[in-house]
Amino acid sequence: MQTETLSLRLSKAESRALLKRARQEGTSRGKLVRRALASYGISAEPAPRSGYDVIKHLLGQNPGGPSDLSTNPDHLAGYGQ
């Protein structure tokens, strides 16, 4: 993962509170900030997607095809030969 540095101005009270919280949780200030960003839906990790999510915009997009393709045995003539 490529990283970038972000400079952030905090009040002394905010900085102390962030450091205190990081120490309490045994983590870094950066990890706390990244977790806060994730709680707002901002994350470097893409949300997991199912196969359906990937292709759902394509479903029903073949207007020229037969409407009974999955149920009419005539469409299976010669299939697999």
C-alpha positions, 0 to 999 in steps of 0.5 A: 500500500502506498502511503501519503503524509497528511499534516493536521492542525489540532489544538493542544487539547485535541492532540493530548486527547488523541495521544491519551486515547492511542496509549489507552488502546495501545495503538498509534495516533495514525491508526486512530485517525484512519479508523475515524475516517473509516467510520465516515466511509472513507477507507483505502480498502474497497468494500467487498463485492459479490459476483452479483454486485459486479454484474447486476448492471448487465442483467436484463440488458439483452433486449434482442434475446428470447424471453423464455431462454431458460424454460423453453427446451427448443433453445437447447437443441444442439447444445453440447454437441 
